[in-house]
């Protein structure tokens, strides 16, 4: 099974994300979106890092709006 991560800002691309998720999903392709993350603790950047590390592809739609801003601790985080 292939795994794809779809990254969009909900307010700007919510309707497009739903359509694109449906278009990309196949019997051998699962599409994951951030809104369905399970709350396992930790910060958003760590969750994204874990999800994307296992993906075969990432689609990121960029527009005029931005998503939620990370908190100060996440901004100071050093890459592994």
N, C-alpha and C positions, 0 to 999 in steps of 0.2 A: 504494500500500500504506500503510495506517495502522499506526502503531506505538504500543503501549501499554507502560508500565512498571508492573510489579507489585512493590510493596514490602511485605515481611513479615519478621518474625523467624522464622527457620527452626524453632527449637525450639518456639515457640508456635503457629505456623500452617503448618508444613510440609505437612501433609496437605491443608489447605484451599487452600494456594497451588497445589498440583498440580491440584486440581479446578477452581479458578477460572481457572487458566491454560488448561486444556482448554476450559472454557466460553466464555472470551473469544476464543480463537483462531478465526479465520475465514479464508476464502480471501483476504480483503483486509485482514486484521488480524494483525499479528505481535505476540506478547507477549514482552517481555524481562524477565528476573529477574536480580538482582545476582549470584547464584551462578554465572552463566554469563559474567560479565565476562571478557574476555581480559586476561591480565596484560601490559599495555603499559607498566608502570611508573607512577609518579605515585601520588597518594594517593586514597583511596576517595571523598572529597568531590569531587575533580576528575573522577573517572570518573562519578559520579552526575550531576554538572553537565552533562557532555557527553552522556550517555545521555538524560537528561530533556529537554534542549534540543531534541532531535529528535522527541520523543514528541507524539502527538496527545492523549494522556490518561495520567494516573497514578492507580493505585489503591493506597492505602496503608492496610493493616490495622493498627490500633493496639490493643495489649493490655497485659497486665501486665508482660511481659518486654521487655527492650531488646536491641538488637543490639550488635555490637562497638563499643566506645567509640573515637572517633578519638584519635589521638595529640596530644601537646601542640602540635606545629607546625601541625596542621590546625586546632586550636581558635583559634590566633592569626591564622589566615589572614584577611585582609581581603577583603570582596567586591570584584569587579572594578568 
